[in-house]
Amino acid sequence: MNQFVIKGGTPLSGSVDIGGAKNAALGLVAAAIMTDDDVILDNLPDVNDINVMLDAIEGIGARVERIDRHAVRINGSTIGAYSVDYDYIKKIRASYYLLGALLGKYKKAEVALPGGCAIGARPIDLHLKGFRALGAMVDTKYGLVSAEAERLTGGHIYMDKVSVGATINILMTAALAEGKTIIENAAKEPHVVDVANFLNSMGANIRGAGTDVIRIVGVDRLHGTEYSVIPDQIEAGTFMCAAAATHGDITVKNIIPKHMEAISAKLLEVGCRIAEYDDAIRVKASGCEFSHTQVTTLPYPGFPTDMQPQMTVVLGLASGTSTVTESIFENRFKYVDELRRMGGQVQVESNIAIITGVECYTGARVSAPDLRAGAALVVAGLAAPEGITIVDDIHYILRGYETFDAKLRGLGADIRMAESERDIRKFVLQVS
């Protein structure tokens, strides 16, 4: 099992290019099979989750052709099965997007209940409610979700809770349903807008994405398109937090600064200096004294739950006592025990982390409990001036960050991927 080995204490500096958004790309890959024409997706991140999703659609008969590392041609005309194999589904949460895509195009779909990171309950009841409102019969048994309809008709759907996954799934199905669909209390995240824009480029009629009311007029068929995935808001935010935690100076490039506003605002509150450009943000923390603040995760445009662990690492180095309230997932503080191994002073009470700032972290052997927490522990290791940090279970991190260690090395980080204890000992000797 691979590990990241880190010698921290070096302020990171330079510039880093951000890749395509994993969370958007997962929805786009699923939606790409809804036409029988060729679809070309560009700026696709080369990460495990995306590769699993491409394998999954290939497994049901779609043609998938890699144009290059970040571009793929997909053709869904050869799909011959409407049931997605469990081996694919258990690896990633977003496999449920294939329910909406297959149901919209073929009026039937069967997908195993999804897996992914264990960060708390993420029921798909809102997805199923939406499918039923569009005329589908939905059944859940033997670990499978099956949906089928003789015909899909538009409906008025009120989301009891803001859900990105359910909003995207209903968007896809409603795009090929008869008549008009209205989704109220819809999610407004950038990747919801990206999927809607992608479907519109294929001939769908979707208005209002990015607001809490989305209107869809169903069309008979979708056509091929070429489309570029938006930049990854969470990857960008992770590097912004790495600049802060290491008291460095990083320019994060190829981003949409508006998507970063909640993260930028909190880093400014902490004490970082931030400059915003057309497609870049510079975070300068050299010589800055950090002060405490409060963070609450909320649906977009609020502070993203996927940035909560990284921000906690930064606040762990701020003077005074900060609080982080997790309002999205109930089990997203599993990394706190690992951060304590590194000298962090964090206590969790219910859904609130109470953080007492320390002067610095120290290197330790820790384990990544999930994707974003794993990245946060890497950031903590980079900020630790004493000792060596070893991060185990980095397969979680590789699900969502492309060439993470190489990008960090480009900023001056001393980090390597180790495949054995021998590699770790060799690294320790080199940096001693």
C-alpha positions in Angstrom: 0.0 0.0 0.0 1.5 3.4 -1.0 2.1 6.2 1.4 3.1 9.8 1.3 6.3 10.6 3.2 6.8 14.3 4.1 9.5 16.4 5.6 7.7 19.7 6.4 8.6 23.1 7.6 9.3 24.7 4.2 7.1 27.6 3.1 5.5 26.6 -0.2 5.9 29.1 -3.0 5.3 29.4 -6.7 2.3 28.7 -8.9 0.2 25.6 -9.5 -2.3 24.8 -12.2 -5.6 23.4 -11.1 -7.2 20.5 -13.0 -10.8 19.8 -13.9 -13.4 19.4 -11.2 -13.8 15.8 -10.2 -17.3 16.4 -8.8 -18.4 18.0 -12.1 -16.7 15.5 -14.3 -18.4 12.5 -12.7 -21.8 14.0 -13.6 -20.6 14.9 -17.1 -19.3 11.4 -17.8 -22.7 9.9 -16.8 -24.6 12.5 -18.9 -22.4 11.8 -21.9 -24.1 8.4 -22.5 -27.5 10.1 -22.9 -26.9 10.6 -26.6 -26.1 8.2 -29.4 -23.6 10.7 -30.9 -20.0 11.2 -30.0 -19.3 13.4 -26.9 -15.8 14.8 -26.3 -14.9 15.9 -22.7 -11.8 18.0 -22.2 -10.0 19.1 -19.0 -11.0 15.8 -17.4 -9.0 15.1 -14.2 -6.9 11.9 -14.4 -8.0 10.6 -10.9 -9.2 7.2 -9.7 -12.9 8.2 -9.4 -13.1 9.4 -13.0 -11.3 6.3 -14.3 -13.7 4.1 -12.3 -16.7 5.9 -13.8 -15.3 5.5 -17.3 -14.8 1.8 -16.7 -18.4 1.6 -15.4 -19.9 3.1 -18.6 -17.6 0.9 -20.7 -18.8 -2.1 -18.7 -22.4 -1.5 -19.9 -21.4 -1.2 -23.5 -20.5 2.5 -24.1 -17.4 3.2 -26.3 -14.7 5.1 -24.4 -11.7 6.4 -26.3 -8.9 8.2 -24.5 -7.8 11.1 -26.8 -5.1 12.1 -24.3 -4.6 12.1 -20.5 -7.3 14.8 -20.0 -9.7 14.3 -22.9 -12.0 11.4 -23.8 -14.5 10.6 -26.5 -17.6 8.8 -25.3 -20.3 7.2 -27.5 -23.4 5.7 -25.8 -25.0 4.2 -28.9 -23.7 0.7 -28.2 -25.0 0.4 -24.6 -26.6 -3.0 -24.2 -27.2 -3.3 -20.5 -29.0 -1.1 -18.0 -27.6 -2.6 -14.8 -24.3 -1.3 -13.5 -21.9 -3.9 -11.9 -21.4 -3.7 -8.1 -17.6 -3.8 -8.5 -17.6 -0.4 -10.0 -20.3 1.1 -7.7 -18.7 0.2 -4.4 -15.7 2.3 -5.2 -17.4 5.6 -5.8 -20.4 7.5 -4.5 -21.3 9.3 -7.7 -22.1 6.0 -9.5 -25.7 6.9 -8.7 -25.6 9.4 -11.6 -25.9 6.5 -13.9 -29.4 5.9 -12.5 -30.6 9.3 -13.8 -28.7 9.1 -17.1 -30.0 5.5 -17.9 -33.5 6.2 -16.7 -33.7 9.4 -18.8 -32.4 7.7 -22.0 -33.8 4.2 -21.8 -36.6 4.5 -19.2 -35.0 1.9 -17.0 -31.9 1.5 -14.9 -30.5 -0.7 -12.1 -27.5 0.4 -10.0 -26.1 -1.0 -6.8 -26.4 1.2 -3.7 -23.3 3.4 -3.9 -20.1 3.5 -1.9 -17.4 6.1 -1.5 -15.9 7.8 1.5 -17.4 7.0 4.9 -18.1 10.6 6.0 -21.7 10.0 7.2 -25.1 9.0 6.0 -25.8 10.1 2.4 -29.2 8.6 1.7 -30.5 8.7 -1.9 -34.2 9.1 -0.9 -34.3 12.6 -2.6 -33.1 11.0 -5.8 -35.8 8.4 -5.7 -38.5 10.9 -4.8 -37.5 12.9 -7.9 -37.6 9.8 -10.1 -41.1 8.9 -8.8 -42.3 12.5 -9.4 -41.3 12.1 -13.1 -43.3 8.9 -13.4 -40.8 6.1 -12.6 -41.5 3.1 -10.5 -38.6 2.8 -8.1 -37.6 -0.3 -6.0 -34.8 -0.9 -3.6 -34.0 -4.5 -2.6 -31.0 -6.9 -2.4 -28.7 -3.8 -2.4 -29.9 -2.6 -5.8 -31.9 0.4 -6.8 -34.0 -0.2 -9.9 -36.1 2.4 -11.7 -38.4 2.0 -14.7 -41.0 4.0 -16.5 -43.3 3.4 -19.5 -43.0 7.2 -20.1 -41.4 10.0 -18.1 -43.4 13.2 -17.6 -42.4 16.5 -16.1 -43.3 17.3 -12.6 -43.0 19.9 -9.8 -40.4 18.7 -7.3 -39.6 20.4 -4.0 -36.3 19.2 -2.5 -36.8 18.7 1.3 -33.1 19.3 1.7 -30.5 20.8 -0.6 -28.8 17.9 -2.4 -26.2 18.2 -5.2 -26.5 14.6 -6.2 -30.3 14.6 -6.3 -30.4 17.8 -8.2 -28.0 16.5 -10.9 -29.8 13.2 -11.2 -33.2 14.8 -11.6 -31.8 17.2 -14.1 -30.5 14.4 -16.3 -33.8 12.4 -16.2 -36.0 15.4 -16.7 -34.0 16.6 -19.7 -35.6 13.7 -21.7 -39.0 13.6 -20.0 -42.1 14.9 -21.6 -43.2 18.3 -20.6 -41.9 20.8 -18.0 -40.2 20.0 -14.7 -39.5 22.5 -11.9 -37.0 21.7 -9.2 -37.4 24.0 -6.1 -34.8 24.3 -3.4 -32.2 23.0 -5.9 -28.5 22.9 -5.1 -26.6 25.8 -6.6 -23.0 24.4 -6.6 -20.7 25.1 -9.5 -20.8 21.5 -10.7 -24.6 21.6 -10.8 -24.4 24.5 -13.2 -21.7 22.7 -15.2 -23.9 19.6 -15.7 -26.8 21.8 -16.8 -24.6 23.8 -19.2 -23.3 20.5 -20.6 -26.8 19.1 -21.1 -27.8 22.4 -22.8 -24.9 22.1 -25.2 -26.3 18.6 -26.1 -29.7 20.2 -26.9 -31.4 20.1 -23.5 -33.6 23.0 -22.4 -32.6 23.9 -18.8 -32.9 27.3 -17.2 -32.1 28.6 -13.7 -29.1 26.4 -12.8 -27.2 28.2 -10.1 -30.4 29.4 -8.5 -32.7 27.6 -6.2 -35.4 27.1 -8.9 -34.4 25.1 -12.0 -36.8 24.8 -14.9 -36.4 22.0 -17.5 -38.4 21.5 -20.7 -37.9 18.0 -21.9 -36.6 17.3 -25.4 -37.0 14.2 -27.6 -33.2 13.6 -28.0 -29.8 14.9 -27.2 -26.9 15.3 -29.6 -23.2 15.2 -29.5 -21.0 18.0 -28.2 -17.5 19.0 -27.1 -17.2 20.4 -23.6 -14.5 21.4 -21.1 -14.9 20.6 -17.4 -14.8 23.6 -15.0 -11.7 23.9 -12.7 -11.8 22.1 -9.4 -12.8 24.4 -6.6 -11.7 21.9 -3.9 -8.3 21.2 -5.3 -7.8 25.0 -5.6 -8.9 25.5 -2.0 -6.6 22.7 -0.8 -3.6 24.5 -2.3 -4.8 27.8 -0.8 -4.8 26.2 2.6 -1.4 24.7 2.0 -0.1 28.2 1.3 -1.6 29.4 4.6 -0.5 26.5 6.8 3.1 26.6 5.6 3.2 30.4 5.7 4.0 30.4 2.0 3.1 32.3 -1.1 1.2 30.4 -3.8 -0.6 31.6 -6.9 -3.4 29.1 -7.8 -4.0 29.3 -11.5 -6.7 28.1 -14.0 -9.6 28.7 -11.6 -12.8 30.7 -11.4 -12.3 33.1 -8.5 -16.0 33.5 -7.8 -16.2 29.8 -6.9 -13.5 30.4 -4.2 -15.2 33.4 -2.4 -16.2 31.5 0.8 -12.7 30.0 1.1 -10.9 33.3 0.3 -13.1 35.1 2.9 -12.1 32.8 5.7 -8.4 32.9 4.9 -8.6 36.7 4.9 -10.2 36.5 8.3 -7.4 34.3 9.6 -4.8 36.8 8.4 -3.6 35.8 5.0 -3.1 38.3 2.2 -5.1 37.5 -0.9 -4.9 38.9 -4.5 -7.6 38.0 -7.0 -7.0 37.9 -10.8 -9.2 36.9 -13.8 -8.4 33.2 -13.5 -6.1 33.0 -10.5 -5.8 33.7 -6.8 -2.5 34.5 -4.9 -2.4 33.5 -1.2 0.4 35.0 0.7 0.9 34.0 4.3 4.6 34.7 4.9 5.1 36.9 7.9 1.4 36.7 8.8 0.1 36.1 12.4 -3.0 33.9 12.3 -6.0 34.8 14.4 -9.0 32.6 15.3 -12.3 32.5 13.6 -15.5 30.5 13.2 -16.5 28.4 10.2 -19.8 26.7 9.4 -20.1 24.4 6.4 -23.1 25.2 4.2 -24.4 24.5 0.7 -22.9 26.8 -2.0 -22.3 29.7 -1.9 -21.5 28.9 1.8 -18.2 27.3 3.0 -17.9 23.9 1.3 -17.9 20.8 3.5 -15.2 19.3 1.3 -12.9 22.1 2.6 -13.6 21.7 6.2 -10.7 19.4 7.2 -8.1 21.6 5.3 -9.5 24.7 7.0 -9.3 23.0 10.4 -5.6 22.3 9.8 -5.0 26.1 9.2 -7.1 27.1 12.3 -5.0 24.7 14.4 -2.1 27.1 13.8 -4.0 30.2 14.7 -3.9 32.0 18.0 -6.9 31.6 20.3 -9.8 29.2 20.0 -11.7 28.6 16.7 -14.7 26.6 16.0 -15.7 24.6 12.9 -19.4 23.5 12.7 -20.1 20.7 10.2 -23.7 21.1 9.1 -23.6 18.7 6.1 -22.2 15.4 7.2 -22.3 14.0 10.7 -19.2 11.9 10.5 -16.6 14.2 9.0 -14.3 14.6 12.0 -12.7 11.2 11.9 -9.4 12.8 11.0 -9.2 14.7 14.3 -7.6 11.8 16.2 -4.9 11.7 13.5 -4.3 15.5 13.7 -3.9 15.1 17.5 -1.0 12.7 16.8 0.7 15.6 15.1 0.2 17.9 18.1 -3.1 19.5 17.1 -5.5 20.5 19.9 -9.0 19.7 18.7 -12.0 18.5 20.6 -15.2 17.5 18.9 -18.6 18.0 20.6 -21.5 16.8 18.5 -21.0 18.5 15.1 -18.6 21.2 16.3 -14.8 21.0 16.4 -13.3 23.3 19.0 -9.7 24.1 18.0 -7.1 25.6 20.3 -4.2 27.0 18.2 -0.7 25.5 18.7 2.6 27.0 17.6 3.3 24.2 15.1 2.5 20.6 14.2 5.1 17.7 14.5 5.6 14.9 12.1 3.8 11.6 12.9 2.5 8.5 11.2 -1.2 9.0 10.4 -3.9 7.4 8.3 -6.2 9.1 5.8 -9.8 8.3 6.8 -11.3 9.8 3.6 -10.4 11.9 0.5 -10.4 15.4 1.8 -9.2 14.5 5.3 -6.3 12.7 3.7 -5.4 15.9 1.8 -5.7 17.9 5.0 -3.3 15.6 6.8 -0.8 16.1 4.0 -1.1 19.8 4.5 -0.5 19.4 8.2 2.6 17.3 7.5 3.9 20.1 5.1 3.5 22.6 8.0 5.3 20.4 10.6 8.9 21.7 11.0 10.0 18.8 13.1 9.9 15.1 12.4 8.7 13.0 9.4 5.0 12.6 8.5 3.9 9.4 6.9 0.3 9.3 5.6 -1.1 5.9 5.1 -4.2 4.9 3.0 -3.5 7.5 0.3 -5.7 5.6 -2.1 -8.4 7.9 -0.8 -6.4 11.0 -1.7 -5.7 9.6 -5.2 -9.4 9.4 -5.8 -9.6 13.1 -6.1 -6.2 14.7 -6.6 -4.1 14.3 -9.7 -0.3 14.2 -9.3 -0.8 15.7 -5.8 2.7 15.1 -4.7 4.3 16.3 -7.9 2.4 19.5 -7.8 3.5 20.0 -4.2 7.1 19.3 -5.1 6.8 22.0 -7.8 6.1 24.4 -4.9 9.1 23.4 -2.9 7.6 20.6 -0.8 9.7 17.7 0.4 7.2 14.9 -0.3 7.5 11.5 -1.9 5.2 8.5 -2.6 6.6 5.4 -1.0 5.7 1.9 -1.9 7.5 0.1 1.0 9.1 0.6 4.3 12.5 0.5 2.5 11.4 3.6 0.5 10.4 5.4 3.7 13.8 4.7 5.3 15.6 5.9 2.1 13.6 9.1 2.2 14.4 9.7 5.9 18.1 9.2 5.2 18.0 11.7 2.3 16.4 14.5 4.3 18.2 13.9 7.6 
